[in-house]
């Protein structure tokens, strides 16, 4: 029995060493993009024509998250409004600045852009820097994953792929039905967003106001963005940072819905056009002539109304109307 126990421990140790070695190899492969981990997303979001060099056209490379990484988005309006440009959409759902740095290094080498358009989201870009996992409402396995994912990009990638598989098989805890114009209902709202509120009720408020500890995360975000910009090719003469606001910033309708879900009261100060998250980014890049900051918040506040919402009522993403408004604003801004 003792020999069997020792043998079992030995094989378990070998298995653990092998698992850690494979994890380290995958991490290196991801960080250096030895293969294109997001090739399917790139080809799914772009016609083949824009992925081949066309000397007669200028090139815009877009990086971002799920707000940009969908076939029917504001990017279509940009393409229609800027026919002289090849707009390459390299956005990937569920990614933040850490993944963007890796994606940018790969994609700017393959598709050196004249303009880099980087889409930021106030709602979770600072969460991507540092997860909150102290809440007793969060399970231990999820706390462990969140802790490790703050350091391991490959683990985040595997989780993203697992989520895609769940959607294909119908196992996912939320489906595309949420992204329809159904009336708000706490029972129907995005489970993922509710999970974030359970972990950190003040996430949205603190992100918008760059407070409650999130000011440190914003500092890290800026450092990583600086590194991303420093690695851009010489051809890139212009950088546009598009700061997509959280729906709670638009009006009381969305703010009250989030409070009903357990989020901390956002307060009207989060609706100010020059809110701290945006202001600190703007001030940080005030001396860089390449960088232009675009904030659609005033446009959203003017155009969102009962019967004409810009965000889904049970999911914090833009709906079709929201993307059209954003597309028009960006086309106007880029044409100036």
Buried (B, 14 or more C-beta within 10 A) or exposed (E): EEEEEEEEEEEEEEEEEEEEEEBEEBBEBBBEBEEBBBEEBBEEBBEEEBBEEEEEBBBBBBBBBBBBBBEEBBBBBBBEBBEEBBBBBBBBBBBBBBBBBBBBBBBBEEBBBBBBBBBBBBBBBBBBBBBBBEEEEBEEEEBEBBEEBBEBBBBBBBEBEEBBEBEEEEEBEBEEEBBEEEEBEEEBBBEBBBBBBBBBBBBBBBBBBBBBEBBEBBBBBBEBBEEBBEEBEEEBEBBBBBBBBBBBBBBEBBBEBBBEBEBBBBEEEBBBEEBBBBBBBBEBBEEEEBBBBBBBBEBBBEBBEEEEBBBBBBBBBBBEBBBBBBBBBBBEBBEE
